[in-house]
Amino acid sequence: MHPGMPPPQPADAILAHLRRRQEEMAALLAELARRESPSVVPASQAPVLDLLAAELRALGMRVRRLRGRASGGHLYAAPARPPAGVAAGVTAGAAAGVAAGAAADIAPEAGVAASGLARAGQRAAARRRMPAQLLLGHCDTVWPLGMLATMPVAARGGRLYGPGVYDMKAGLVQGLFALRALRDLGLAPAATPLVFVNSDEEIGSGESARYVRRLARRVHRVFVLEPSLGPDGWLKTGRKGVGQFIVRVRGRAAHAGLEPERGASAVLELSHVIQRLHALADPARGIAINVGVVAGGLRSNVVPPEARAEVDVRVLRQEDAPALEAAIRSLEPTVPGTRLEVTGAIDRPPLAATAANLALWRTAEEAARQLGMALGHGTAGGASDGNTTSLYTATLDGLGAVGGGAHSLDEHVEVERMPERAALLALLLLAPVAPRAAAPPATRDADGHEMLVA
């Protein structure tokens, strides 16, 4: 047996407990999916966050709602009281201090009342000794409002279909039921469990990334509840880094019939730029370029004075990012009279297979063995907030649902796999916590905080 795992008996009890609650899990997922929550409609997030907050409070957690400016806001939750038996030898005050300290980390603007400064100091000292672990997910989806009319929530053939079920509302449900199973069975997690759910992940986590970074620096490990990899439900120990660029071409308008020679076609120049961008792709090194949106021109009888392209860039190795960014930014026009404006960056680094991440994977592999599950791991082409947390602490991604059809009309989850996935997560929450790895002093983020390296 792997030294990082509890004995097999809890695995059997947890799995049996969760299998008896499969219908409850499916019902909660269906309700979450009916509450449509597109990233680009902030107000749509409230009903989903309300339901999640209610479920977390029912688990005995204190929930903080973090308001968004451009997003629908986010949820942070921590135990109102430390789980019974958690981290033997650490006082209840210390365990409470972890939650309070993390809350202060993600929302320091809330401040601390003068009368509470002494208590805050005690909590700060305590939380340095008490380990914590984070369940991380998002509630926003790529689907616009009204998709339920053509993509209704429906159960058929052992699957549940609907907008956002696979990416990633089922993962949120599995996280809730993993915590519920530990509570119901009286099993104490090895570290204080914290929960963070954002509502802007599908559009780059621009507003929530600061909270994700702060929490990642606080906790010993992160479990990302994003969908699993492939039909067999593999975990994700690697992800590509992602960047978005916009290329604008400025030209000069002219009448296409009377004096076209006075014009400078922005569309013609953009056609050359697109080919040069695609030439930067290198599949053998995991570099992918996609010009996904193109627009330009005024009318068919006008030489187009402007055009634009939106470019998606993905890299498997962080060392490839600077040169690729430089190549995109240094593009020069070839059509006389045109000029280029390039904005954007590769702002989500790859999730690398660090030593800490692989150690967490090995713990998951042993947990799966106890559950009678075959489990593999691999690299995904898409990014998640796990790319960010992995810079600071041990991270294991892809712990969400088994299913398919992410971002497509047949999005679905395999309902009968949900209990075993929740059981896997529950066992990971029980696993002893490895010491945090310290990064070399020179390896720091823009705020001066230490990051892990592969």
C-alpha positions in Angstrom: 0.0 0.0 0.0 1.2 3.5 -0.9 2.4 5.3 2.3 0.4 8.4 1.4 -3.0 6.7 1.6 -5.3 5.5 4.4 -6.0 1.8 4.7 -8.5 0.3 2.1 -11.5 0.1 4.4 -12.5 3.7 4.1 -12.4 3.4 0.3 -15.0 0.7 0.4 -17.2 2.6 2.8 -16.9 5.9 0.9 -17.7 4.3 -2.5 -20.7 2.4 -1.2 -22.0 5.6 0.5 -21.7 7.6 -2.6 -23.2 5.0 -4.9 -26.3 5.1 -2.8 -26.4 8.9 -3.5 -26.0 8.7 -7.3 -29.5 9.9 -8.0 -29.0 12.8 -5.6 -25.8 13.7 -7.4 -27.6 13.6 -10.8 -30.5 15.7 -9.5 -28.2 18.4 -8.2 -26.2 18.5 -11.4 -29.5 18.8 -13.4 -30.6 21.7 -11.3 -27.2 23.5 -11.7 -27.3 22.9 -15.5 -30.8 24.4 -15.7 -29.4 27.6 -14.1 -27.7 28.8 -17.2 -24.5 30.7 -16.4 -22.6 32.1 -19.4 -19.4 33.9 -18.5 -20.3 37.0 -20.5 -23.6 37.6 -18.6 -22.5 38.3 -15.0 -26.0 38.5 -13.6 -26.6 34.9 -14.7 -24.1 33.6 -12.2 -26.1 34.5 -9.2 -28.6 31.6 -9.2 -25.8 29.1 -9.6 -23.7 30.7 -6.9 -26.7 30.8 -4.6 -27.3 27.1 -4.9 -23.6 26.3 -4.4 -23.5 28.5 -1.4 -26.5 26.8 0.1 -24.9 23.4 -0.4 -21.7 24.5 1.2 -23.4 26.0 4.2 -25.3 22.7 4.6 -21.9 21.1 4.9 -21.0 23.4 7.9 -18.9 25.7 5.9 -18.6 29.5 6.1 -19.2 31.0 2.7 -17.9 34.3 1.5 -19.3 35.8 -1.7 -16.7 37.9 -3.6 -18.2 40.5 -5.8 -17.1 40.8 -9.4 -16.7 44.0 -11.4 -16.8 42.5 -14.9 -17.7 39.0 -13.8 -20.6 37.5 -11.8 -18.4 37.1 -8.7 -16.9 34.1 -6.9 -17.3 31.9 -3.9 -14.8 31.1 -1.1 -15.7 28.6 1.5 -14.0 27.1 4.6 -15.1 25.0 7.5 -16.9 27.1 10.1 -15.3 24.6 12.6 -12.3 22.4 11.9 -13.3 18.9 10.8 -13.2 16.5 13.8 -9.7 15.0 14.2 -8.1 17.0 11.4 -4.3 17.1 11.7 -4.0 15.6 15.1 -1.8 17.7 17.4 -3.0 21.1 16.0 -5.4 23.1 18.1 -8.9 23.9 16.9 -7.9 27.6 17.0 -5.1 26.8 14.6 -7.4 25.1 12.2 -9.8 28.0 12.3 -6.9 30.3 11.7 -6.2 28.6 8.4 -9.6 29.4 7.1 -9.5 32.9 8.5 -6.0 33.5 7.1 -6.9 32.3 3.7 -10.0 34.5 3.7 -7.9 37.5 4.6 -5.5 36.5 1.8 -8.1 36.5 -0.9 -10.0 39.6 0.3 -7.5 41.8 2.2 -9.6 44.8 1.3 -12.1 43.7 3.9 -9.5 44.7 6.6 -9.3 43.7 10.2 -11.0 45.6 13.0 -8.7 47.1 15.5 -10.2 45.1 18.3 -9.4 41.9 16.4 -5.7 42.6 15.7 -4.5 40.4 18.5 -6.7 37.5 17.4 -5.6 38.0 13.8 -2.0 37.7 14.9 -2.7 34.5 16.7 -4.5 33.1 13.7 -1.6 34.1 11.4 0.8 32.2 13.5 -1.5 29.2 13.7 -2.1 29.0 9.9 1.6 28.8 9.3 1.6 25.5 11.1 -1.8 24.1 9.9 -1.9 22.6 6.4 -4.8 23.4 4.0 -6.0 21.9 0.7 -8.0 23.6 -2.0 -10.9 22.3 -4.1 -10.9 24.6 -7.2 -13.6 25.0 -9.9 -15.7 27.3 -12.0 -19.4 27.7 -12.5 -19.4 29.7 -15.7 -20.0 28.1 -19.1 -19.4 28.9 -22.8 -23.1 28.6 -23.6 -25.3 31.7 -24.2 -28.6 32.2 -22.4 -31.4 30.3 -24.0 -29.5 27.2 -25.0 -31.9 25.1 -22.9 -34.4 25.5 -25.7 -32.2 23.5 -28.1 -30.0 21.7 -25.6 -32.3 20.7 -22.8 -31.1 18.9 -19.7 -32.0 15.3 -20.3 -31.1 11.9 -19.0 -30.8 9.0 -21.5 -28.7 5.9 -21.8 -27.0 6.4 -18.5 -25.8 9.9 -19.4 -26.9 13.4 -18.4 -26.9 15.9 -21.2 -27.1 19.7 -20.9 -25.1 22.9 -21.2 -22.2 22.9 -18.8 -22.7 19.5 -17.3 -19.3 18.2 -18.3 -17.4 21.5 -18.2 -17.7 21.7 -15.3 -20.8 21.6 -13.1 -20.5 17.8 -12.5 -17.0 18.4 -11.0 -18.6 20.9 -8.6 -21.2 18.3 -7.6 -18.6 15.6 -7.1 -16.6 18.0 -4.9 -19.7 18.7 -2.7 -20.5 15.0 -2.3 -16.9 14.1 -1.5 -17.0 16.5 1.4 -20.4 15.3 2.3 -19.2 11.7 2.4 -16.4 12.5 4.8 -18.8 14.3 7.1 -21.4 11.6 7.0 -18.9 8.8 7.7 -17.0 10.8 10.3 -13.7 10.7 8.4 -11.3 13.6 9.0 -9.5 15.1 6.1 -5.7 15.4 6.5 -5.8 19.2 6.0 -8.4 21.9 6.2 -10.5 21.8 3.0 -11.1 25.1 1.3 -13.3 25.7 -1.7 -13.0 28.3 -4.4 -15.4 28.7 -7.3 -15.0 31.4 -9.9 -17.3 32.6 -12.7 -14.8 33.8 -15.3 -12.6 30.8 -16.0 -14.0 30.3 -19.5 -12.9 33.8 -20.5 -9.4 33.6 -18.9 -10.0 34.2 -15.2 -8.9 37.8 -15.6 -10.7 39.0 -12.5 -10.4 35.9 -10.3 -6.7 35.0 -11.0 -5.5 37.2 -8.1 -7.6 35.1 -5.7 -6.4 31.9 -7.2 -2.8 32.9 -6.8 -3.3 34.0 -3.2 -4.9 30.8 -2.2 -2.3 28.7 -4.1 0.4 30.3 -2.1 -1.4 29.4 1.1 -2.4 25.8 0.6 -0.3 22.6 0.4 -2.1 21.1 -2.5 -4.9 21.9 -5.0 -7.4 19.5 -6.5 -8.9 21.0 -9.8 -12.4 19.7 -10.5 -12.2 20.3 -14.3 -13.4 17.4 -16.5 -11.2 14.3 -16.9 -9.1 13.5 -19.9 -10.7 11.2 -22.5 -13.4 8.6 -22.2 -11.4 6.6 -19.6 -11.3 9.5 -17.2 -7.6 10.1 -17.0 -6.3 12.8 -14.7 -4.3 15.8 -16.1 -0.7 16.2 -15.1 0.1 18.5 -17.9 -1.7 21.3 -19.8 -0.5 23.6 -22.5 0.0 27.3 -21.8 -2.3 29.6 -23.6 -2.2 33.1 -25.1 -4.6 35.4 -27.0 -3.5 38.0 -29.5 -5.3 40.5 -31.6 -3.7 41.7 -34.8 -5.1 44.9 -36.3 -4.2 46.1 -39.8 -4.6 49.7 -40.7 -4.8 50.5 -44.4 -6.2 53.3 -46.6 -9.7 53.4 -48.1 -10.3 54.2 -51.8 -13.0 53.5 -54.4 -12.4 50.0 -55.7 -13.4 51.0 -59.2 -12.4 54.6 -59.8 -9.0 54.8 -58.1 -8.0 51.6 -56.3 -4.3 52.5 -56.6 -4.9 55.2 -53.9 -5.9 52.5 -51.4 -4.0 50.1 -49.2 -5.9 46.9 -48.5 -5.9 45.9 -44.9 -7.6 42.7 -45.8 -4.9 41.8 -48.3 -2.2 42.4 -45.7 -4.1 40.4 -43.1 -4.3 37.4 -45.5 -0.4 37.5 -45.6 -0.2 37.8 -41.8 -2.5 34.8 -41.2 -0.2 32.6 -43.3 2.9 33.8 -41.4 1.1 33.2 -38.1 0.2 29.6 -39.0 3.8 29.1 -40.2 4.9 29.6 -36.5 3.1 26.4 -35.4 5.3 23.5 -34.5 3.3 20.4 -33.7 6.4 18.4 -32.8 7.1 20.9 -30.0 3.5 21.2 -29.0 3.1 24.8 -30.4 -0.3 25.4 -31.9 -1.6 28.6 -33.6 -5.2 29.2 -34.6 -6.6 32.3 -36.2 -10.1 31.8 -35.1 -11.8 35.1 -35.9 -11.3 37.4 -38.9 -13.1 40.6 -39.7 -12.5 43.6 -41.9 -13.6 46.0 -44.7 -16.5 48.3 -45.1 -18.2 47.4 -48.5 -17.3 45.3 -51.4 -16.6 48.4 -53.6 -14.3 50.0 -51.0 -10.6 49.1 -50.6 -10.7 48.0 -46.9 -9.0 50.4 -44.5 -9.0 48.1 -41.6 -9.0 44.4 -40.7 -8.4 42.3 -37.5 -7.8 38.8 -36.5 -8.0 37.0 -33.1 -5.3 34.5 -32.5 -5.1 31.6 -30.1 -1.6 30.4 -29.2 -0.7 27.3 -27.2 2.7 26.1 -26.0 3.7 22.9 -24.2 6.9 24.2 -22.9 7.2 27.6 -21.1 10.7 28.2 -22.6 9.0 28.5 -26.1 6.7 31.3 -25.0 9.1 34.3 -25.1 10.4 33.6 -28.6 6.9 32.9 -29.9 5.6 36.1 -28.4 8.5 38.1 -29.9 7.8 36.5 -33.3 4.2 37.6 -33.2 4.9 41.1 -32.0 7.6 41.6 -34.6 5.4 40.9 -37.6 5.9 43.6 -40.3 3.5 44.6 -43.1 4.3 43.6 -46.7 1.5 45.6 -48.4 2.6 49.2 -49.0 0.6 51.7 -47.1 -0.5 49.3 -44.3 0.6 49.0 -40.7 0.2 46.5 -38.0 -0.9 46.7 -34.3 -0.4 43.6 -32.2 -1.7 43.2 -28.6 -1.9 40.2 -26.3 0.4 37.8 -24.6 0.8 34.1 -23.5 -0.5 34.8 -20.0 -1.3 31.3 -18.8 1.9 29.2 -18.5 1.8 25.5 -19.0 0.9 23.1 -16.2 4.1 21.2 -15.9 4.7 17.7 -14.5 6.6 19.0 -11.5 7.9 16.6 -8.8 5.1 17.8 -6.5 2.4 17.3 -9.1 3.7 13.8 -9.9 3.8 12.8 -6.3 0.2 13.9 -6.0 -0.6 11.8 -9.1 0.9 8.7 -7.5 -1.3 9.2 -4.4 -4.3 9.4 -6.7 -3.1 6.2 -8.5 -3.1 4.3 -5.2 -6.5 5.7 -4.2 -7.9 4.5 -7.6 -6.4 1.0 -6.9 -8.2 0.9 -3.6 -11.4 1.8 -5.4 -10.9 -0.8 -8.1 -10.5 1.8 -10.8 -8.0 1.9 -13.6 -6.5 5.4 -13.8 -4.1 7.0 -16.2 -2.8 10.5 -16.7 -1.8 12.7 -19.6 -1.5 16.2 -21.0 -4.5 18.3 -22.2 -4.4 21.0 -24.9 -6.6 23.4 -23.0 -5.7 25.5 -19.9 -7.3 25.8 -16.6 -6.8 27.6 -13.3 -4.6 24.6 -12.4 -2.0 26.2 -14.7 -1.8 29.0 -12.3 -1.9 27.1 -9.0 0.8 24.7 -10.2 3.3 27.6 -10.2 3.0 27.7 -6.4 1.9 24.3 -5.0 1.2 20.7 -5.8 -1.7 20.5 -8.3 -3.7 17.7 -9.7 -6.2 18.5 -12.5 -9.0 16.6 -14.2 -10.7 15.3 -11.1 -14.1 16.2 -12.5 -16.6 14.1 -14.5 -16.1 11.4 -17.0 -18.0 12.2 -20.1 -17.5 14.1 -23.4 -18.7 16.8 -25.7 -17.2 19.8 -23.9 -18.2 23.0 -25.7 -20.4 21.0 -28.1 -24.1 20.2 -28.4 -23.7 16.7 -27.2 -22.1 17.7 -23.9 -22.7 14.9 -21.4 -21.5 13.1 -18.3 -21.5 9.4 -17.5 -23.7 9.4 -14.4 -22.7 6.1 -13.0 -19.0 7.2 -12.9 -19.8 10.2 -10.7 -19.8 8.3 -7.4 -16.4 6.7 -8.0 -15.0 10.1 -9.0 -16.3 11.7 -5.8 -14.9 8.7 -3.9 -11.5 9.3 -5.5 -11.5 12.9 -4.4 -12.6 12.0 -0.9 -9.6 9.6 -0.5 -7.3 12.3 -1.8 -8.6 14.7 0.8 -7.8 12.0 3.5 -4.3 11.4 2.2 -1.5 12.7 4.4 0.0 16.0 3.3 3.5 16.2 1.9 5.7 19.1 2.9 5.6 22.1 0.6 8.5 22.2 -1.9 10.5 25.5 -1.7 11.4 27.1 -5.0 14.8 28.7 -5.6 14.8 32.4 -4.5 15.3 33.5 -8.1 12.1 31.8 -9.2 9.4 34.2 -8.3 6.3 35.7 -9.8 5.7 39.4 -10.6 4.6 40.0 -6.9 7.9 38.5 -5.6 6.3 35.2 -4.4 8.1 32.0 -4.7 7.0 29.5 -7.4 7.6 25.8 -7.9 9.7 24.7 -10.8 9.7 21.4 -12.7 
